[in-house]
Amino acid sequence: LAGSTVNNRLNIGINMITANETLRGTDRYITEILYQLSTMDKKNQYFIFYAHWQQFVKPLTASNFQFIQMSPPKGILLKAFWQALIFPKVVKKYKLHVLHYTNPIPILKRHCPIVVTIHDLAEFIQPAKYGTLKSYAKRLFVALCVKKANFIITVSDTTRKVILDLLDFSPESIDVTLEGISGNLSVDNNDGEYIFEKYHLPRNYMLYVGVIEKTKQVESIVRAFSLLDDSLQKDYAIVIAGNRGNAYEDVKAAIRDCKLEKKVFFLGYVQDCDLKYLYKKAKVFVFPSLIEGFGLPVLEAMGHGIPVIASDIPVISEVAGDAAILVDPYDI
């Protein structure tokens, strides 16, 4: 490969197109990688492809990084067809030596060596996360992607084992790159007191960070809170920071059932500049998710020194070790 390049310089393409309009875990993953690469690699040429709705993408100033905004359709099936049929033709002109897909997408034809990151295989293990039809489509996308991939990157040893169990792929062609905490979430000299007034929060709160999806078990946090002693319920509240997902109405119903309307605060998506102080001021972080590729919020919470209660599932055990209280996510 190196012998076919000019002065041993590679043209590296990175497809970071997702459906997300705000920064989620998979987007943070590649955003952090790009920033680190820009400080480490001044030789190779990078072409970064992103969608026009991904407003969180901030082009880097490094001269060897070129950000190309694209206009794929937004719907899952139309976007998949576009990724499979149009995207390869568009990027062919960049004469790439390798192309990195940061999420599995359907690949029908390979014009250069392909690397793909697989964060998890929830569509196989917990299809409720996406729903029946969407999970079926995503399983098909993964199969088409893996068939054309030369190499797979994943984010935990747990997910690597799942990939080997479920997909027909060579163990020698899979590597693990663990995730880390973004520098954007590092606190500074600001004490963060402003968040209480900005979000109208009580002083003592339990925090959840993430999209409100079925496999995240946010409803279980509410029902577990309702079983606490009256004195604890009086002194504490639940703060939920994340976009509404397919479990939002279930969580609202649980709040009504438990008569906790005044005890649960929905903040929606929170920018990093505020999120770091939400972590810092929380009394405990709760994360009873059923499936994760890595579980980055657990690491972020521990990085801010707050106690963590999380699911006793293999990947969280890998990430948290003995630094969290791990519980059965099915046992409220």
Disulfide bonds with the S-S distance in Angstrom:
none
